[in-house]
C-alpha cells in the first residue's frame, strides 16, 4: 500500500466515512492514477477534467455516475493533499431534466374506471358463496 493511499484511508476513517464510501473512493482514485500512469500527487486540475471527459465520452457514464469519482477526487485533493482548489476544478455535471409523462384523455379515463375483472371476481365470489350455502345448509 502506497503512503498516499494509506494517508487517504486514515483521513477517511477520521472523517468517519462509511466502509462502502471508502472502498468506492479508493477504487476511483486508483483508476484515476492508472489511467494517467502517474501518482495523483503529480496530477492537476486539467488532468481531472480530462479524466471526467474520458468517463463521460468514452466510458459513456451518466451524470449521476460521475459524482462518486468527483467526490473521491475532491476528498483526495482537498483533505488528504490539502490543496485549496475551488469547486470549478471539480465540475459537477448538470443532471438532465426529464419531462413528466402526460397521459391522453382515454388513458386517464381507463385509469379511473373500475376494472372489469374486479366485477367478475365479485360475482364469482357471490356465486360460489351461494353454492357453498346450498350444499352445506
Protein Blocks (a to p, Z undefined) as FASTA:
>chain_A
ZZklmmmmmmmmmnopafklmmmmmmmmmmmmmmnopafklpcfklmmmmmmmmmmmnop
afklmmmmmmmmmmmmmmmnopacdfklmccddddddddddddfklmmmmmpccfklmmm
mmmmmmmmmmmmmmmZZ
